[in-house]
Amino acid sequence: MNEYQIFTDATADLNEELMKGLPEVKIIPMEIRIDQTPYIYGPGGNIDHELFYSILDTQKEVMTSG
């Protein structure tokens, strides 16, 4: 039988509670820009989901990498 790895990017917002009982899921951090300032969202990143979503409610320009 083949082994599988499950990957997702940070926008899946999988927290520890959601991942309980699941196989290991690798989460890939992603770059976002807020008013042209780069941040890393996800594991090892410098912006957490609470701050990210609070910024979405402002008039700041928010972009993902691409």
C-alpha positions as CSV (number, residue, x, y, z in Angstrom):
1,M,0.0,0.0,0.0
2,N,1.3,3.5,-0.9
3,E,1.8,6.1,1.8
4,Y,0.1,9.4,1.4
5,Q,0.8,12.9,2.7
6,I,-2.0,15.5,3.0
7,F,-1.0,19.1,2.4
8,T,-3.0,22.3,2.5
9,D,-2.2,26.0,2.6
10,A,-2.7,28.1,5.6
11,T,-6.1,29.4,4.5
12,A,-7.6,26.1,5.6
13,D,-7.4,27.5,9.1
14,L,-6.9,24.1,10.7
15,N,-6.4,24.5,14.4
16,E,-5.4,21.8,16.9
17,E,-9.0,21.1,17.9
18,L,-10.0,20.5,14.3
19,M,-7.0,18.2,13.6
20,K,-7.6,15.9,16.6
21,G,-8.1,12.4,15.3
22,L,-7.0,13.2,11.8
23,P,-3.9,11.9,10.1
24,E,-0.9,14.3,10.0
25,V,-1.7,17.3,7.7
26,K,1.2,19.5,6.5
27,I,0.3,23.1,6.4
28,I,2.1,25.3,4.0
29,P,2.6,28.9,5.1
30,M,1.7,31.6,2.6
31,E,2.7,35.2,2.0
32,I,0.2,38.0,2.3
33,R,0.7,41.7,1.9
34,I,-1.1,44.3,3.9
35,D,-0.6,47.8,2.5
36,Q,2.4,46.4,0.6
37,T,4.0,45.1,3.8
38,P,4.8,41.3,3.5
39,Y,3.7,38.9,6.2
40,I,3.8,35.1,6.5
41,Y,0.5,33.5,7.5
42,G,0.6,30.0,8.8
43,P,3.1,27.9,10.7
44,G,6.1,29.9,11.7
45,G,4.5,33.0,10.4
46,N,4.5,36.5,11.8
47,I,0.7,37.2,11.6
48,D,-2.0,35.0,13.3
49,H,-5.5,34.4,12.2
50,E,-7.1,36.8,14.7
51,L,-5.0,39.8,13.5
52,F,-5.4,38.7,9.8
53,Y,-9.2,38.6,10.0
54,S,-9.5,41.9,12.0
55,I,-7.4,43.6,9.3
56,L,-9.9,42.4,6.6
57,D,-12.5,44.5,8.3
58,T,-10.5,47.7,7.7
59,Q,-9.8,49.7,4.6
60,K,-6.3,48.3,4.2
61,E,-5.3,46.7,1.0
62,V,-4.8,42.9,1.6
63,M,-3.4,40.6,-1.1
64,T,-2.1,37.1,-1.2
65,S,1.0,36.1,-3.1
66,G,0.5,35.5,-6.7
